[in-house]
Amino acid sequence: MKMTNDIKELKECAENARKLYRVGKFNIVVAKALINPYLEAVNAKSIELAKKYNQKPKKLVFMLMLGKKINKTIESQTGYSKE
């Protein structure tokens, strides 16, 4: 997949947000706000290519972008619980 300059900039921003989240500079809400534009752009491109080649799209998910399980952290910072 050829990356446009816009997607490259979004990827750099998302990677920086991920790094800052992992060292504790950002909370989950801020990290998600900075990472989501990149995920939306990549997922849109994935859907476009999947339709072109009659395949199922491979989408990126926010939790995978962070690279670790953080359910308890999300519950404590947002008040959201699965139950």
Residue pairs with C-beta under 8 A, 6 or more apart in sequence:
1 45
1 49
3 11
6 41
7 38
7 41
7 42
7 45
10 37
10 38
10 41
11 38
13 34
13 37
13 38
14 34
14 35
14 37
14 38
14 39
14 65
16 34
17 26
17 30
17 31
17 34
17 35
18 31
18 35
18 65
18 66
18 67
20 26
20 31
21 27
21 28
21 30
21 31
21 66
22 66
26 34
27 77
28 70
28 73
28 74
28 77
28 78
29 77
29 78
31 66
32 62
35 62
35 65
35 66
36 62
38 65
39 60
39 61
39 62
39 65
42 60
43 57
43 59
43 60
46 57
46 58
46 59
46 60
47 57
47 59
49 55
49 57
50 56
50 57
50 58
63 69
63 70
71 82
74 80
75 81
